[in-house]
Amino acid sequence: MLAYLFVPATHPKRIIKALTDPAITAHVHAIIIDLEDAAADRSPNDVRAKLDDLLGTMEQTQTMPELWVRIHGASHGEFRLDCEWVRSHDIISTVVLPKAENAEQVSLAHELTARPVVAMIESGQGVLNVASMAGAVGLVALSYGCLDLLTSLGMTMNTKASALMFDKIRTELVLHSQANELSAPIETIYPNFQDDGGFKAWLTHAQNFGFGGVLAIHPKQLAIISSLNEREGDLCFAKKVLSHHDSTGEAVFAIDGQMVDLPVITWAREILGK
């Protein structure tokens, strides 16, 4: 799964670290500067202005993850100003649109920013409009915001009810993403970044659903995402080993340029539970 790390727009040093620190860049596909939630208690105009110089210097950096920005939602007074600001910075490759509720909002964000859009579903209305929203001009992927969604519905996190609701949404996002040839949907955040076991289970469940990435809120979550990806690589290799062995009966052969013998075949059976 691809990792997308949120960084508050109000912390320039964290943004620089996220974009340049190998311990982070080795594990992420994109860094998302958060102009929505992170700037809630600041003047958005001041926040954008302070980011101008930072982004100007980062444009000289040759190797770094993609830079995305979560702007304000389409109904917010700062939405158009955010869009204008994004359009003025070539380094920004994608916009994340929170509280997306219809295709028109997505297409408008695309038109105003000239960037592909990731739409976050965070209300009942948004869930009901996933089918039409998935066909919006400029949309590249769908995601959802677990906390805002549950709040809007009067539901509580970490309950059977919320788990059922999330699976309902995951089903909608996966099906309509595939039908509209979008990228695989991106899993929402896991709020408790101290709960490694819970996060691993969360990731595995989303991956089994067909999600292609996950939103992260803390750098320590990145290593867990990477470890899951490495495990998937092991599973893929083990399947190839057993498939070849079972079909040919050979005990010594090569797969993907790697020599395979009986110990490797035994390992493949163990890892696949066969």
C-alpha positions as CSV (number, residue, x, y, z in Angstrom):
1,M,0.0,0.0,0.0
2,L,1.2,3.5,-0.7
3,A,1.6,5.9,2.2
4,Y,0.4,9.5,2.3
5,L,1.6,11.5,5.3
6,F,-0.3,14.5,6.6
7,V,1.9,17.4,7.8
8,P,0.4,20.6,9.3
9,A,0.7,23.7,7.1
10,T,1.5,25.7,10.3
11,H,4.8,23.7,10.9
12,P,7.2,24.5,8.0
13,K,10.1,22.6,9.7
14,R,8.0,19.5,9.8
15,I,7.2,19.9,6.1
16,I,10.9,20.3,5.2
17,K,11.8,17.2,7.3
18,A,9.0,15.1,5.7
19,L,10.2,16.0,2.2
20,T,13.9,15.5,2.8
21,D,14.5,13.1,5.6
22,P,15.4,9.7,4.1
23,A,13.8,8.0,7.1
24,I,10.5,9.4,5.9
25,T,10.9,9.7,2.1
26,A,11.9,6.1,1.8
27,H,8.4,5.1,2.9
28,V,6.0,7.6,1.5
29,H,4.4,8.3,-1.9
30,A,3.3,11.8,-1.1
31,I,3.4,14.4,1.7
32,I,0.1,16.2,2.2
33,I,0.3,19.7,3.5
34,D,-2.9,20.2,5.5
35,L,-4.4,23.6,5.0
36,E,-7.8,22.6,6.4
37,D,-7.6,21.3,9.9
38,A,-4.1,22.4,10.7
39,A,-4.9,26.1,9.9
40,A,-8.3,26.2,11.7
41,D,-7.0,28.5,14.5
42,R,-4.8,30.7,12.2
43,S,-5.4,33.1,9.4
44,P,-5.4,30.9,6.3
45,N,-3.9,33.8,4.3
46,D,-1.0,34.1,6.7
47,V,-0.4,30.4,6.6
48,R,-0.4,30.4,2.8
49,A,2.0,33.4,2.7
50,K,4.5,31.7,5.1
51,L,4.5,28.6,2.9
52,D,5.3,30.6,-0.3
53,D,9.1,30.9,0.4
54,L,9.3,27.4,1.7
55,L,7.8,25.9,-1.5
56,G,10.0,28.2,-3.6
57,T,13.1,26.6,-2.0
58,M,11.8,23.1,-2.2
59,E,11.3,23.5,-6.0
60,Q,15.0,23.2,-6.3
61,T,15.0,19.8,-4.7
62,Q,15.4,17.1,-7.3
63,T,14.4,14.0,-5.4
64,M,11.5,14.0,-3.0
65,P,8.0,12.5,-2.6
66,E,5.1,14.0,-4.4
67,L,3.7,17.1,-2.7
68,W,-0.1,17.2,-2.2
69,V,-2.2,19.8,-0.4
70,R,-5.5,19.4,1.5
71,I,-7.4,22.5,0.8
72,H,-10.6,23.8,2.5
73,G,-13.9,22.2,1.4
74,A,-15.9,23.7,-1.5
75,S,-18.4,25.3,0.8
76,H,-15.7,27.1,2.9
77,G,-14.9,30.7,2.4
78,E,-11.2,30.0,1.9
79,F,-11.8,27.4,-0.9
80,R,-11.2,29.6,-3.9
81,L,-8.3,31.3,-2.3
82,D,-6.7,27.9,-1.5
83,C,-7.3,26.9,-5.1
84,E,-5.6,30.0,-6.5
85,W,-2.7,29.5,-4.2
86,V,-2.2,25.9,-5.3
87,R,-2.3,26.9,-8.9
88,S,0.6,29.3,-8.3
89,H,2.9,26.5,-7.2
90,D,4.0,24.0,-9.8
91,I,5.6,21.8,-7.1
92,I,2.1,20.8,-5.9
93,S,1.0,17.8,-7.9
94,T,-2.4,16.9,-6.4
95,V,-5.2,18.5,-4.2
96,V,-7.1,16.7,-1.6
97,L,-10.7,18.0,-1.4
98,P,-12.3,17.4,2.1
99,K,-16.0,17.1,2.7
100,A,-16.7,16.4,-0.9
101,E,-20.4,15.9,-1.5
102,N,-21.0,15.9,-5.3
103,A,-19.3,15.8,-8.7
104,E,-19.7,19.5,-9.2
105,Q,-17.4,20.3,-6.2
106,V,-14.8,17.9,-7.4
107,S,-14.8,19.3,-11.0
108,L,-14.6,22.9,-9.7
109,A,-11.6,22.1,-7.5
110,H,-9.9,20.6,-10.6
111,E,-10.8,23.5,-12.8
112,L,-9.6,26.2,-10.3
113,T,-6.3,24.4,-9.4
114,A,-5.5,22.7,-12.7
115,R,-4.6,19.7,-10.6
116,P,-6.0,16.1,-10.2
117,V,-8.3,15.8,-7.2
118,V,-8.5,13.2,-4.4
119,A,-12.0,13.5,-3.0
120,M,-12.6,12.8,0.7
121,I,-16.1,11.6,1.7
122,E,-17.0,12.9,5.1
123,S,-20.8,13.1,5.3
124,G,-23.9,11.0,4.6
125,Q,-24.6,13.1,1.5
126,G,-21.2,12.4,0.2
127,V,-21.7,8.6,0.7
128,L,-25.0,8.7,-1.1
129,N,-23.4,10.6,-4.1
130,V,-20.3,8.4,-4.5
131,A,-21.6,6.8,-7.7
132,S,-22.0,10.2,-9.5
133,M,-19.0,11.7,-7.8
134,A,-16.7,8.9,-9.1
135,G,-17.3,10.2,-12.7
136,A,-16.3,13.8,-11.9
137,V,-13.9,15.5,-14.3
138,G,-10.4,15.7,-12.7
139,L,-11.0,13.0,-10.0
140,V,-8.1,10.5,-9.7
141,A,-9.0,8.7,-6.4
142,L,-11.5,8.5,-3.6
143,S,-10.9,8.5,0.2
144,Y,-13.0,9.2,3.3
145,G,-12.6,10.9,6.6
146,C,-13.5,8.6,9.5
147,L,-13.8,11.1,12.3
148,D,-15.8,13.8,10.5
149,L,-18.0,11.2,8.9
150,L,-18.9,9.6,12.2
151,T,-19.5,13.0,13.8
152,S,-21.8,14.0,11.0
153,L,-23.8,10.8,11.5
154,G,-23.9,10.9,15.3
155,M,-21.9,7.7,15.5
156,T,-19.0,6.6,17.7
157,M,-15.5,5.4,16.7
158,N,-14.4,1.9,17.7
159,T,-17.9,0.3,17.8
160,K,-19.5,-2.4,15.8
161,A,-21.8,0.2,14.2
162,S,-18.9,2.3,13.0
163,A,-17.1,-0.8,11.6
164,L,-20.2,-1.7,9.6
165,M,-20.4,1.9,8.3
166,F,-16.8,1.9,7.3
167,D,-17.2,-1.4,5.4
168,K,-20.2,0.0,3.6
169,I,-18.2,3.0,2.5
170,R,-15.2,0.9,1.5
171,T,-17.4,-1.2,-0.6
172,E,-18.8,1.8,-2.4
173,L,-15.4,3.4,-3.0
174,V,-13.8,0.2,-4.3
175,L,-16.7,-0.6,-6.7
176,H,-17.1,2.9,-8.1
177,S,-13.4,3.4,-8.4
178,Q,-13.0,0.3,-10.5
179,A,-16.1,1.1,-12.6
180,N,-14.7,4.6,-13.4
181,E,-11.1,3.5,-13.9
182,L,-9.8,5.6,-11.0
183,S,-6.8,4.7,-8.9
184,A,-7.6,2.3,-6.0
185,P,-9.1,4.2,-3.1
186,I,-7.1,5.5,-0.2
187,E,-7.9,4.3,3.3
188,T,-8.6,6.9,6.0
189,I,-6.4,7.7,8.9
190,Y,-6.0,5.4,12.0
191,P,-6.3,8.0,14.8
192,N,-4.4,6.1,17.5
193,F,-0.8,6.2,16.2
194,Q,0.4,4.5,19.4
195,D,-1.6,1.3,18.6
196,D,0.7,-0.6,16.3
197,G,-1.4,-3.8,16.5
198,G,-4.6,-2.1,15.7
199,F,-3.1,-0.2,12.8
200,K,-1.7,-3.4,11.3
201,A,-5.1,-5.0,11.5
202,W,-6.7,-1.8,10.0
203,L,-4.2,-1.8,7.1
204,T,-4.7,-5.5,6.4
205,H,-8.5,-5.1,6.3
206,A,-8.3,-2.2,3.9
207,Q,-5.8,-4.0,1.7
208,N,-8.1,-7.0,1.5
209,F,-10.8,-4.7,0.4
210,G,-8.7,-3.5,-2.5
211,F,-7.5,-0.2,-1.2
212,G,-4.2,1.0,-2.7
213,G,-3.0,3.4,-0.1
214,V,-3.5,4.8,3.4
215,L,-3.5,8.3,5.0
216,A,-1.0,8.5,7.8
217,I,-0.9,11.1,10.6
218,H,2.5,10.3,12.2
219,P,5.9,9.2,10.8
220,K,6.0,6.1,13.1
221,Q,3.1,4.7,11.1
222,L,5.2,4.6,7.9
223,A,7.4,1.7,9.0
224,I,4.3,-0.4,9.7
225,I,3.0,0.3,6.3
226,S,6.3,-0.7,4.8
227,S,6.5,-3.9,6.8
228,L,3.0,-4.8,5.5
229,N,4.2,-4.2,1.9
230,E,7.3,-6.4,2.5
231,R,5.1,-9.1,3.8
232,E,3.0,-8.9,0.6
233,G,6.1,-9.3,-1.4
234,D,6.9,-12.5,0.5
235,L,3.5,-13.9,-0.1
236,C,3.7,-13.2,-3.8
237,F,7.1,-14.9,-4.1
238,A,5.9,-17.9,-2.0
239,K,2.9,-18.4,-4.3
240,K,5.2,-18.4,-7.4
241,V,7.5,-20.9,-5.7
242,L,4.7,-23.4,-4.8
243,S,2.9,-22.9,-8.2
244,H,6.1,-23.9,-10.0
245,H,7.0,-26.7,-7.7
246,D,3.5,-28.2,-7.7
247,S,3.1,-28.0,-11.5
248,T,6.6,-29.4,-12.4
249,G,7.7,-31.4,-9.4
250,E,11.1,-29.8,-9.6
251,A,13.0,-29.3,-6.3
252,V,15.6,-26.9,-7.6
253,F,14.8,-24.1,-9.9
254,A,14.8,-20.3,-10.2
255,I,12.0,-17.8,-9.7
256,D,12.5,-14.1,-10.4
257,G,16.3,-14.7,-10.7
258,Q,16.4,-16.3,-7.2
259,M,17.5,-19.9,-6.7
260,V,14.9,-22.1,-5.0
261,D,15.6,-25.4,-3.3
262,L,13.8,-27.6,-0.7
263,P,14.3,-25.2,2.3
264,V,12.8,-22.4,0.3
265,I,9.9,-24.6,-0.8
266,T,9.3,-25.6,2.9
267,W,9.4,-21.8,3.8
268,A,6.8,-21.1,1.1
269,R,4.5,-23.8,2.4
270,E,4.8,-22.4,5.9
271,I,4.2,-18.8,5.0
272,L,1.1,-19.7,3.0
273,G,-0.1,-22.2,5.6
274,K,0.0,-25.2,3.2
